[in-house]
Amino acid sequence: MSENEFNLIVEMFMKQCRILGKEKIYIVSHDGTITSYRQFITGEKLSRVDFPKETGWFKLTINI
């Protein structure tokens, strides 16, 4: 899947998250997808070096 396709899907997903109106949402995913979410949300350019380690996790705070 291209980065543009992924970004469109993430944008739709984020809109659905906003509709839920929850204070917290947990996303459980594969390390590569987690890194792509982080890149989309933060706007930083990330690579494989930025993948979470075994059983790693990230906390991101965003305004939705």
mmCIF file of the N, C-alpha and C atoms, coordinates in Angstrom:
data_MODEL
# 
_entry.id   MODEL 
# 
loop_
_atom_site.group_PDB 
_atom_site.id 
_atom_site.type_symbol 
_atom_site.label_atom_id 
_atom_site.label_alt_id 
_atom_site.label_comp_id 
_atom_site.label_asym_id 
_atom_site.label_entity_id 
_atom_site.label_seq_id 
_atom_site.pdbx_PDB_ins_code 
_atom_site.Cartn_x 
_atom_site.Cartn_y 
_atom_site.Cartn_z 
_atom_site.occupancy 
_atom_site.B_iso_or_equiv 
_atom_site.pdbx_formal_charge 
_atom_site.auth_seq_id 
_atom_site.auth_comp_id 
_atom_site.auth_asym_id 
_atom_site.auth_atom_id 
_atom_site.pdbx_PDB_model_num 
ATOM 1   N N  . MET A 1 1  ? 0.852   -1.167 0.000  1.00 0.00 ? 1  MET A N  1 
ATOM 2   C CA . MET A 1 1  ? 0.000   0.000  0.000  1.00 0.00 ? 1  MET A CA 1 
ATOM 3   C C  . MET A 1 1  ? 0.901   1.234  0.000  1.00 0.00 ? 1  MET A C  1 
ATOM 4   N N  . SER A 1 2  ? 0.547   2.186  -0.813 1.00 0.00 ? 2  SER A N  1 
ATOM 5   C CA . SER A 1 2  ? 1.357   3.406  -0.874 1.00 0.00 ? 2  SER A CA 1 
ATOM 6   C C  . SER A 1 2  ? 1.130   4.259  0.376  1.00 0.00 ? 2  SER A C  1 
ATOM 7   N N  . GLU A 1 3  ? 2.058   5.163  0.618  1.00 0.00 ? 3  GLU A N  1 
ATOM 8   C CA . GLU A 1 3  ? 1.932   6.063  1.767  1.00 0.00 ? 3  GLU A CA 1 
ATOM 9   C C  . GLU A 1 3  ? 0.676   6.931  1.640  1.00 0.00 ? 3  GLU A C  1 
ATOM 10  N N  . ASN A 1 4  ? 0.373   7.370  0.426  1.00 0.00 ? 4  ASN A N  1 
ATOM 11  C CA . ASN A 1 4  ? -0.822  8.186  0.217  1.00 0.00 ? 4  ASN A CA 1 
ATOM 12  C C  . ASN A 1 4  ? -2.099  7.413  0.536  1.00 0.00 ? 4  ASN A C  1 
ATOM 13  N N  . GLU A 1 5  ? -2.165  6.141  0.104  1.00 0.00 ? 5  GLU A N  1 
ATOM 14  C CA . GLU A 1 5  ? -3.332  5.303  0.414  1.00 0.00 ? 5  GLU A CA 1 
ATOM 15  C C  . GLU A 1 5  ? -3.470  5.115  1.919  1.00 0.00 ? 5  GLU A C  1 
ATOM 16  N N  . PHE A 1 6  ? -2.337  4.824  2.577  1.00 0.00 ? 6  PHE A N  1 
ATOM 17  C CA . PHE A 1 6  ? -2.358  4.641  4.027  1.00 0.00 ? 6  PHE A CA 1 
ATOM 18  C C  . PHE A 1 6  ? -2.855  5.909  4.712  1.00 0.00 ? 6  PHE A C  1 
ATOM 19  N N  . ASN A 1 7  ? -2.346  7.062  4.301  1.00 0.00 ? 7  ASN A N  1 
ATOM 20  C CA . ASN A 1 7  ? -2.740  8.326  4.917  1.00 0.00 ? 7  ASN A CA 1 
ATOM 21  C C  . ASN A 1 7  ? -4.237  8.586  4.767  1.00 0.00 ? 7  ASN A C  1 
ATOM 22  N N  . LEU A 1 8  ? -4.818  8.237  3.631  1.00 0.00 ? 8  LEU A N  1 
ATOM 23  C CA . LEU A 1 8  ? -6.265  8.397  3.440  1.00 0.00 ? 8  LEU A CA 1 
ATOM 24  C C  . LEU A 1 8  ? -7.051  7.512  4.408  1.00 0.00 ? 8  LEU A C  1 
ATOM 25  N N  . ILE A 1 9  ? -6.593  6.275  4.568  1.00 0.00 ? 9  ILE A N  1 
ATOM 26  C CA . ILE A 1 9  ? -7.262  5.348  5.488  1.00 0.00 ? 9  ILE A CA 1 
ATOM 27  C C  . ILE A 1 9  ? -7.132  5.826  6.924  1.00 0.00 ? 9  ILE A C  1 
ATOM 28  N N  . VAL A 1 10 ? -5.941  6.297  7.300  1.00 0.00 ? 10 VAL A N  1 
ATOM 29  C CA . VAL A 1 10 ? -5.728  6.797  8.664  1.00 0.00 ? 10 VAL A CA 1 
ATOM 30  C C  . VAL A 1 10 ? -6.605  8.026  8.919  1.00 0.00 ? 10 VAL A C  1 
ATOM 31  N N  . GLU A 1 11 ? -6.713  8.902  7.943  1.00 0.00 ? 11 GLU A N  1 
ATOM 32  C CA . GLU A 1 11 ? -7.554  10.089 8.111  1.00 0.00 ? 11 GLU A CA 1 
ATOM 33  C C  . GLU A 1 11 ? -9.011  9.688  8.352  1.00 0.00 ? 11 GLU A C  1 
ATOM 34  N N  . MET A 1 12 ? -9.499  8.698  7.604  1.00 0.00 ? 12 MET A N  1 
ATOM 35  C CA . MET A 1 12 ? -10.872 8.213  7.820  1.00 0.00 ? 12 MET A CA 1 
ATOM 36  C C  . MET A 1 12 ? -11.007 7.592  9.214  1.00 0.00 ? 12 MET A C  1 
ATOM 37  N N  . PHE A 1 13 ? -9.985  6.820  9.627  1.00 0.00 ? 13 PHE A N  1 
ATOM 38  C CA . PHE A 1 13 ? -9.994  6.200  10.945 1.00 0.00 ? 13 PHE A CA 1 
ATOM 39  C C  . PHE A 1 13 ? -10.010 7.253  12.047 1.00 0.00 ? 13 PHE A C  1 
ATOM 40  N N  . MET A 1 14 ? -9.194  8.285  11.884 1.00 0.00 ? 14 MET A N  1 
ATOM 41  C CA . MET A 1 14 ? -9.132  9.346  12.886 1.00 0.00 ? 14 MET A CA 1 
ATOM 42  C C  . MET A 1 14 ? -10.476 10.078 12.986 1.00 0.00 ? 14 MET A C  1 
ATOM 43  N N  . LYS A 1 15 ? -11.144 10.269 11.866 1.00 0.00 ? 15 LYS A N  1 
ATOM 44  C CA . LYS A 1 15 ? -12.472 10.895 11.890 1.00 0.00 ? 15 LYS A CA 1 
ATOM 45  C C  . LYS A 1 15 ? -13.449 10.040 12.689 1.00 0.00 ? 15 LYS A C  1 
ATOM 46  N N  . GLN A 1 16 ? -13.373 8.724  12.499 1.00 0.00 ? 16 GLN A N  1 
ATOM 47  C CA . GLN A 1 16 ? -14.239 7.819  13.261 1.00 0.00 ? 16 GLN A CA 1 
ATOM 48  C C  . GLN A 1 16 ? -13.905 7.884  14.752 1.00 0.00 ? 16 GLN A C  1 
ATOM 49  N N  . CYS A 1 17 ? -12.638 8.010  15.088 1.00 0.00 ? 17 CYS A N  1 
ATOM 50  C CA . CYS A 1 17 ? -12.226 8.138  16.490 1.00 0.00 ? 17 CYS A CA 1 
ATOM 51  C C  . CYS A 1 17 ? -12.798 9.415  17.094 1.00 0.00 ? 17 CYS A C  1 
ATOM 52  N N  . ARG A 1 18 ? -12.776 10.507 16.329 1.00 0.00 ? 18 ARG A N  1 
ATOM 53  C CA . ARG A 1 18 ? -13.339 11.773 16.814 1.00 0.00 ? 18 ARG A CA 1 
ATOM 54  C C  . ARG A 1 18 ? -14.833 11.627 17.097 1.00 0.00 ? 18 ARG A C  1 
ATOM 55  N N  . ILE A 1 19 ? -15.532 10.924 16.225 1.00 0.00 ? 19 ILE A N  1 
ATOM 56  C CA . ILE A 1 19 ? -16.977 10.721 16.385 1.00 0.00 ? 19 ILE A CA 1 
ATOM 57  C C  . ILE A 1 19 ? -17.279 9.973  17.677 1.00 0.00 ? 19 ILE A C  1 
ATOM 58  N N  . LEU A 1 20 ? -16.400 9.053  18.069 1.00 0.00 ? 20 LEU A N  1 
ATOM 59  C CA . LEU A 1 20 ? -16.609 8.293  19.311 1.00 0.00 ? 20 LEU A CA 1 
ATOM 60  C C  . LEU A 1 20 ? -16.609 9.204  20.535 1.00 0.00 ? 20 LEU A C  1 
ATOM 61  N N  . GLY A 1 21 ? -15.857 10.294 20.471 1.00 0.00 ? 21 GLY A N  1 
ATOM 62  C CA . GLY A 1 21 ? -15.820 11.254 21.566 1.00 0.00 ? 21 GLY A CA 1 
ATOM 63  C C  . GLY A 1 21 ? -15.167 10.727 22.836 1.00 0.00 ? 21 GLY A C  1 
ATOM 64  N N  . LYS A 1 22 ? -14.290 9.759  22.706 1.00 0.00 ? 22 LYS A N  1 
ATOM 65  C CA . LYS A 1 22 ? -13.613 9.187  23.873 1.00 0.00 ? 22 LYS A CA 1 
ATOM 66  C C  . LYS A 1 22 ? -12.378 9.996  24.242 1.00 0.00 ? 22 LYS A C  1 
ATOM 67  N N  . GLU A 1 23 ? -12.040 9.974  25.521 1.00 0.00 ? 23 GLU A N  1 
ATOM 68  C CA . GLU A 1 23 ? -10.838 10.664 25.977 1.00 0.00 ? 23 GLU A CA 1 
ATOM 69  C C  . GLU A 1 23 ? -9.574  9.923  25.557 1.00 0.00 ? 23 GLU A C  1 
ATOM 70  N N  . LYS A 1 24 ? -9.639  8.579  25.558 1.00 0.00 ? 24 LYS A N  1 
ATOM 71  C CA . LYS A 1 24 ? -8.486  7.754  25.192 1.00 0.00 ? 24 LYS A CA 1 
ATOM 72  C C  . LYS A 1 24 ? -8.922  6.682  24.207 1.00 0.00 ? 24 LYS A C  1 
ATOM 73  N N  . ILE A 1 25 ? -8.035  6.402  23.263 1.00 0.00 ? 25 ILE A N  1 
ATOM 74  C CA . ILE A 1 25 ? -8.228  5.301  22.325 1.00 0.00 ? 25 ILE A CA 1 
ATOM 75  C C  . ILE A 1 25 ? -6.903  4.565  22.235 1.00 0.00 ? 25 ILE A C  1 
ATOM 76  N N  . TYR A 1 26 ? -6.941  3.250  22.364 1.00 0.00 ? 26 TYR A N  1 
ATOM 77  C CA . TYR A 1 26 ? -5.748  2.424  22.270 1.00 0.00 ? 26 TYR A CA 1 
ATOM 78  C C  . TYR A 1 26 ? -5.749  1.737  20.914 1.00 0.00 ? 26 TYR A C  1 
ATOM 79  N N  . ILE A 1 27 ? -4.627  1.821  20.211 1.00 0.00 ? 27 ILE A N  1 
ATOM 80  C CA . ILE A 1 27 ? -4.475  1.158  18.919 1.00 0.00 ? 27 ILE A CA 1 
ATOM 81  C C  . ILE A 1 27 ? -3.412  0.085  19.081 1.00 0.00 ? 27 ILE A C  1 
ATOM 82  N N  . VAL A 1 28 ? -3.787  -1.148 18.823 1.00 0.00 ? 28 VAL A N  1 
ATOM 83  C CA . VAL A 1 28 ? -2.857  -2.275 18.899 1.00 0.00 ? 28 VAL A CA 1 
ATOM 84  C C  . VAL A 1 28 ? -2.593  -2.722 17.470 1.00 0.00 ? 28 VAL A C  1 
ATOM 85  N N  . SER A 1 29 ? -1.316  -2.771 17.094 1.00 0.00 ? 29 SER A N  1 
ATOM 86  C CA . SER A 1 29 ? -1.002  -3.043 15.706 1.00 0.00 ? 29 SER A CA 1 
ATOM 87  C C  . SER A 1 29 ? 0.406   -3.605 15.564 1.00 0.00 ? 29 SER A C  1 
ATOM 88  N N  . HIS A 1 30 ? 0.760   -3.936 14.343 1.00 0.00 ? 30 HIS A N  1 
ATOM 89  C CA . HIS A 1 30 ? 2.087   -4.427 13.981 1.00 0.00 ? 30 HIS A CA 1 
ATOM 90  C C  . HIS A 1 30 ? 3.093   -3.281 14.047 1.00 0.00 ? 30 HIS A C  1 
ATOM 91  N N  . ASP A 1 31 ? 4.349   -3.593 14.313 1.00 0.00 ? 31 ASP A N  1 
ATOM 92  C CA . ASP A 1 31 ? 5.362   -2.548 14.495 1.00 0.00 ? 31 ASP A CA 1 
ATOM 93  C C  . ASP A 1 31 ? 5.489   -1.595 13.312 1.00 0.00 ? 31 ASP A C  1 
ATOM 94  N N  . GLY A 1 32 ? 5.422   -2.092 12.100 1.00 0.00 ? 32 GLY A N  1 
ATOM 95  C CA . GLY A 1 32 ? 5.520   -1.217 10.937 1.00 0.00 ? 32 GLY A CA 1 
ATOM 96  C C  . GLY A 1 32 ? 4.331   -0.279 10.828 1.00 0.00 ? 32 GLY A C  1 
ATOM 97  N N  . THR A 1 33 ? 3.140   -0.793 11.132 1.00 0.00 ? 33 THR A N  1 
ATOM 98  C CA . THR A 1 33 ? 1.941   0.038  11.079 1.00 0.00 ? 33 THR A CA 1 
ATOM 99  C C  . THR A 1 33 ? 1.944   1.060  12.202 1.00 0.00 ? 33 THR A C  1 
ATOM 100 N N  . ILE A 1 34 ? 2.431   0.669  13.371 1.00 0.00 ? 34 ILE A N  1 
ATOM 101 C CA . ILE A 1 34 ? 2.543   1.610  14.486 1.00 0.00 ? 34 ILE A CA 1 
ATOM 102 C C  . ILE A 1 34 ? 3.450   2.771  14.081 1.00 0.00 ? 34 ILE A C  1 
ATOM 103 N N  . THR A 1 35 ? 4.564   2.452  13.449 1.00 0.00 ? 35 THR A N  1 
ATOM 104 C CA . THR A 1 35 ? 5.497   3.491  13.015 1.00 0.00 ? 35 THR A CA 1 
ATOM 105 C C  . THR A 1 35 ? 4.845   4.403  11.979 1.00 0.00 ? 35 THR A C  1 
ATOM 106 N N  . SER A 1 36 ? 4.051   3.829  11.080 1.00 0.00 ? 36 SER A N  1 
ATOM 107 C CA . SER A 1 36 ? 3.350   4.645  10.081 1.00 0.00 ? 36 SER A CA 1 
ATOM 108 C C  . SER A 1 36 ? 2.324   5.548  10.739 1.00 0.00 ? 36 SER A C  1 
ATOM 109 N N  . TYR A 1 37 ? 1.603   5.053  11.748 1.00 0.00 ? 37 TYR A N  1 
ATOM 110 C CA . TYR A 1 37 ? 0.675   5.900  12.506 1.00 0.00 ? 37 TYR A CA 1 
ATOM 111 C C  . TYR A 1 37 ? 1.438   7.050  13.172 1.00 0.00 ? 37 TYR A C  1 
ATOM 112 N N  . ARG A 1 38 ? 2.545   6.740  13.806 1.00 0.00 ? 38 ARG A N  1 
ATOM 113 C CA . ARG A 1 38 ? 3.347   7.773  14.463 1.00 0.00 ? 38 ARG A CA 1 
ATOM 114 C C  . ARG A 1 38 ? 3.794   8.831  13.467 1.00 0.00 ? 38 ARG A C  1 
ATOM 115 N N  . GLN A 1 39 ? 4.235   8.382  12.300 1.00 0.00 ? 39 GLN A N  1 
ATOM 116 C CA . GLN A 1 39 ? 4.696   9.316  11.276 1.00 0.00 ? 39 GLN A CA 1 
ATOM 117 C C  . GLN A 1 39 ? 3.542   10.212 10.828 1.00 0.00 ? 39 GLN A C  1 
ATOM 118 N N  . PHE A 1 40 ? 2.372   9.643  10.627 1.00 0.00 ? 40 PHE A N  1 
ATOM 119 C CA . PHE A 1 40 ? 1.210   10.417 10.198 1.00 0.00 ? 40 PHE A CA 1 
ATOM 120 C C  . PHE A 1 40 ? 0.812   11.438 11.256 1.00 0.00 ? 40 PHE A C  1 
ATOM 121 N N  . ILE A 1 41 ? 0.751   10.999 12.516 1.00 0.00 ? 41 ILE A N  1 
ATOM 122 C CA . ILE A 1 41 ? 0.278   11.857 13.597 1.00 0.00 ? 41 ILE A CA 1 
ATOM 123 C C  . ILE A 1 41 ? 1.277   12.961 13.934 1.00 0.00 ? 41 ILE A C  1 
ATOM 124 N N  . THR A 1 42 ? 2.558   12.618 14.001 1.00 0.00 ? 42 THR A N  1 
ATOM 125 C CA . THR A 1 42 ? 3.567   13.596 14.415 1.00 0.00 ? 42 THR A CA 1 
ATOM 126 C C  . THR A 1 42 ? 4.113   14.422 13.262 1.00 0.00 ? 42 THR A C  1 
ATOM 127 N N  . GLY A 1 43 ? 3.999   13.916 12.041 1.00 0.00 ? 43 GLY A N  1 
ATOM 128 C CA . GLY A 1 43 ? 4.561   14.615 10.890 1.00 0.00 ? 43 GLY A CA 1 
ATOM 129 C C  . GLY A 1 43 ? 6.059   14.402 10.737 1.00 0.00 ? 43 GLY A C  1 
ATOM 130 N N  . GLU A 1 44 ? 6.656   13.591 11.612 1.00 0.00 ? 44 GLU A N  1 
ATOM 131 C CA . GLU A 1 44 ? 8.095   13.294 11.526 1.00 0.00 ? 44 GLU A CA 1 
ATOM 132 C C  . GLU A 1 44 ? 8.329   12.211 10.479 1.00 0.00 ? 44 GLU A C  1 
ATOM 133 N N  . LYS A 1 45 ? 9.478   12.247 9.812  1.00 0.00 ? 45 LYS A N  1 
ATOM 134 C CA . LYS A 1 45 ? 9.855   11.194 8.878  1.00 0.00 ? 45 LYS A CA 1 
ATOM 135 C C  . LYS A 1 45 ? 10.553  10.103 9.686  1.00 0.00 ? 45 LYS A C  1 
ATOM 136 N N  . LEU A 1 46 ? 9.984   8.895  9.710  1.00 0.00 ? 46 LEU A N  1 
ATOM 137 C CA . LEU A 1 46 ? 10.529  7.796  10.506 1.00 0.00 ? 46 LEU A CA 1 
ATOM 138 C C  . LEU A 1 46 ? 11.004  6.670  9.594  1.00 0.00 ? 46 LEU A C  1 
ATOM 139 N N  . SER A 1 47 ? 11.880  5.807  10.128 1.00 0.00 ? 47 SER A N  1 
ATOM 140 C CA . SER A 1 47 ? 12.405  4.667  9.371  1.00 0.00 ? 47 SER A CA 1 
ATOM 141 C C  . SER A 1 47 ? 12.362  3.422  10.252 1.00 0.00 ? 47 SER A C  1 
ATOM 142 N N  . ARG A 1 48 ? 12.913  2.323  9.758  1.00 0.00 ? 48 ARG A N  1 
ATOM 143 C CA . ARG A 1 48 ? 12.924  1.069  10.520 1.00 0.00 ? 48 ARG A CA 1 
ATOM 144 C C  . ARG A 1 48 ? 13.632  1.219  11.868 1.00 0.00 ? 48 ARG A C  1 
ATOM 145 N N  . VAL A 1 49 ? 14.577  2.120  11.945 1.00 0.00 ? 49 VAL A N  1 
ATOM 146 C CA . VAL A 1 49 ? 15.287  2.368  13.208 1.00 0.00 ? 49 VAL A CA 1 
ATOM 147 C C  . VAL A 1 49 ? 14.301  2.832  14.286 1.00 0.00 ? 49 VAL A C  1 
ATOM 148 N N  . ASP A 1 50 ? 13.215  3.454  13.861 1.00 0.00 ? 50 ASP A N  1 
ATOM 149 C CA . ASP A 1 50 ? 12.227  3.992  14.789 1.00 0.00 ? 50 ASP A CA 1 
ATOM 150 C C  . ASP A 1 50 ? 11.146  2.981  15.179 1.00 0.00 ? 50 ASP A C  1 
ATOM 151 N N  . PHE A 1 51 ? 11.206  1.754  14.635 1.00 0.00 ? 51 PHE A N  1 
ATOM 152 C CA . PHE A 1 51 ? 10.227  0.730  14.992 1.00 0.00 ? 51 PHE A CA 1 
ATOM 153 C C  . PHE A 1 51 ? 10.312  0.459  16.496 1.00 0.00 ? 51 PHE A C  1 
ATOM 154 N N  . PRO A 1 52 ? 9.189   0.129  17.125 1.00 0.00 ? 52 PRO A N  1 
ATOM 155 C CA . PRO A 1 52 ? 9.252   -0.246 18.541 1.00 0.00 ? 52 PRO A CA 1 
ATOM 156 C C  . PRO A 1 52 ? 10.026  -1.551 18.702 1.00 0.00 ? 52 PRO A C  1 
ATOM 157 N N  . LYS A 1 53 ? 10.677  -1.681 19.824 1.00 0.00 ? 53 LYS A N  1 
ATOM 158 C CA . LYS A 1 53 ? 11.384  -2.934 20.110 1.00 0.00 ? 53 LYS A CA 1 
ATOM 159 C C  . LYS A 1 53 ? 10.348  -4.000 20.470 1.00 0.00 ? 53 LYS A C  1 
ATOM 160 N N  . GLU A 1 54 ? 10.798  -5.216 20.695 1.00 0.00 ? 54 GLU A N  1 
ATOM 161 C CA . GLU A 1 54 ? 9.895   -6.316 21.064 1.00 0.00 ? 54 GLU A CA 1 
ATOM 162 C C  . GLU A 1 54 ? 8.953   -5.878 22.180 1.00 0.00 ? 54 GLU A C  1 
ATOM 163 N N  . THR A 1 55 ? 7.690   -6.063 21.978 1.00 0.00 ? 55 THR A N  1 
ATOM 164 C CA . THR A 1 55 ? 6.613   -5.674 22.909 1.00 0.00 ? 55 THR A CA 1 
ATOM 165 C C  . THR A 1 55 ? 6.688   -4.202 23.309 1.00 0.00 ? 55 THR A C  1 
ATOM 166 N N  . GLY A 1 56 ? 7.188   -3.379 22.396 1.00 0.00 ? 56 GLY A N  1 
ATOM 167 C CA . GLY A 1 56 ? 7.287   -1.949 22.674 1.00 0.00 ? 56 GLY A CA 1 
ATOM 168 C C  . GLY A 1 56 ? 5.951   -1.246 22.498 1.00 0.00 ? 56 GLY A C  1 
ATOM 169 N N  . TRP A 1 57 ? 5.894   -0.023 22.990 1.00 0.00 ? 57 TRP A N  1 
ATOM 170 C CA . TRP A 1 57 ? 4.677   0.772  22.868 1.00 0.00 ? 57 TRP A CA 1 
ATOM 171 C C  . TRP A 1 57 ? 5.039   2.244  22.829 1.00 0.00 ? 57 TRP A C  1 
ATOM 172 N N  . PHE A 1 58 ? 4.113   3.039  22.346 1.00 0.00 ? 58 PHE A N  1 
ATOM 173 C CA . PHE A 1 58 ? 4.294   4.480  22.275 1.00 0.00 ? 58 PHE A CA 1 
ATOM 174 C C  . PHE A 1 58 ? 3.034   5.152  22.779 1.00 0.00 ? 58 PHE A C  1 
ATOM 175 N N  . LYS A 1 59 ? 3.209   6.253  23.455 1.00 0.00 ? 59 LYS A N  1 
ATOM 176 C CA . LYS A 1 59 ? 2.087   7.068  23.900 1.00 0.00 ? 59 LYS A CA 1 
ATOM 177 C C  . LYS A 1 59 ? 2.131   8.362  23.101 1.00 0.00 ? 59 LYS A C  1 
ATOM 178 N N  . LEU A 1 60 ? 1.044   8.622  22.378 1.00 0.00 ? 60 LEU A N  1 
ATOM 179 C CA . LEU A 1 60 ? 0.936   9.853  21.609 1.00 0.00 ? 60 LEU A CA 1 
ATOM 180 C C  . LEU A 1 60 ? -0.293  10.600 22.112 1.00 0.00 ? 60 LEU A C  1 
ATOM 181 N N  . THR A 1 61 ? -0.139  11.860 22.317 1.00 0.00 ? 61 THR A N  1 
ATOM 182 C CA . THR A 1 61 ? -1.263  12.701 22.723 1.00 0.00 ? 61 THR A CA 1 
ATOM 183 C C  . THR A 1 61 ? -1.586  13.625 21.571 1.00 0.00 ? 61 THR A C  1 
ATOM 184 N N  . ILE A 1 62 ? -2.843  13.550 21.126 1.00 0.00 ? 62 ILE A N  1 
ATOM 185 C CA . ILE A 1 62 ? -3.284  14.417 20.032 1.00 0.00 ? 62 ILE A CA 1 
ATOM 186 C C  . ILE A 1 62 ? -4.605  15.066 20.395 1.00 0.00 ? 62 ILE A C  1 
ATOM 187 N N  . ASN A 1 63 ? -4.860  16.176 19.814 1.00 0.00 ? 63 ASN A N  1 
ATOM 188 C CA . ASN A 1 63 ? -6.149  16.842 20.011 1.00 0.00 ? 63 ASN A CA 1 
ATOM 189 C C  . ASN A 1 63 ? -7.080  16.409 18.894 1.00 0.00 ? 63 ASN A C  1 
ATOM 190 N N  . ILE A 1 64 ? -8.158  15.751 19.279 1.00 0.00 ? 64 ILE A N  1 
ATOM 191 C CA . ILE A 1 64 ? -9.131  15.365 18.257 1.00 0.00 ? 64 ILE A CA 1 
ATOM 192 C C  . ILE A 1 64 ? -10.389 16.035 18.569 1.00 0.00 ? 64 ILE A C  1 
# 
